[in-house]
Amino acid sequence: MLLTLPLERESETPLREAVEALMRTCRPSQADRGLVLAPTSGDGGLEGLYARTETRLRPNAFGGMDSTAQQDTLLFDKAGLFTTALPRDGAIADHCRVAVETCGTYALRGGWLSANRVASVSQVAPAPPSPAPRAA
């Protein structure tokens, strides 16, 4: 997990340089792999589209009432994947390879739904190469 905090201007540059130097020394091994949403053995069990609708009534400034409704959907496959967005072709596994931020894994444990989801997905651009020192 990478935690970012607002820093004072004078302390930001040395810290940023230290983090960039640390990131340049990171060398993935052969066993490392990219992010793959892979349910574990025993996960899954649900199949289909489930929806939750929340409705509310609020008083408005004119003495009347305003109603609002919000609907959340989850599409489950039996293998243990779920998505909050409907896949174009209907295959959840293929959809989750492309749209990781809308997907997660789930399991039914003790009568409860246990879901894990990627909180944030972003791609970090590599740091530009350092300029070569000038000859005096």
Secondary structure as the mmCIF struct_conf table of DSSP 4:
data_model
#
loop_
_struct_conf.conf_type_id
_struct_conf.id
_struct_conf.beg_label_comp_id
_struct_conf.beg_label_asym_id
_struct_conf.beg_label_seq_id
_struct_conf.end_label_comp_id
_struct_conf.end_label_asym_id
_struct_conf.end_label_seq_id
HELX_RH_AL_P HELX_RH_AL_P1 ARG A 9 ARG A 24
TURN_TY1_P TURN_TY1_P1 THR A 25 THR A 25
TURN_TY1_P TURN_TY1_P2 GLN A 30 ALA A 31
HELX_LH_PP_P HELX_LH_PP_P1 PRO A 39 THR A 40
TURN_TY1_P TURN_TY1_P3 SER A 41 GLY A 42
STRN STRN1 GLY A 44 GLY A 44
STRN STRN2 GLY A 48 PRO A 59
TURN_TY1_P TURN_TY1_P4 ALA A 61 PHE A 62
BEND BEND1 GLY A 63 GLY A 64
STRN STRN3 MET A 65 PHE A 76
TURN_TY1_P TURN_TY1_P5 LYS A 78 ALA A 79
BEND BEND2 GLY A 80 GLY A 80
STRN STRN4 LEU A 81 THR A 83
BEND BEND3 THR A 84 ALA A 85
BEND BEND4 ARG A 88 GLY A 90
HELX_RH_AL_P HELX_RH_AL_P2 ILE A 92 VAL A 98
HELX_RH_3T_P HELX_RH_3T_P1 VAL A 100 THR A 102
STRN STRN5 CYS A 103 ARG A 109
TURN_TY1_P TURN_TY1_P6 GLY A 110 GLY A 111
STRN STRN6 TRP A 112 ARG A 117
BEND BEND5 ALA A 119 ALA A 119
HELX_LH_PP_P HELX_LH_PP_P2 VAL A 124 ALA A 135
#
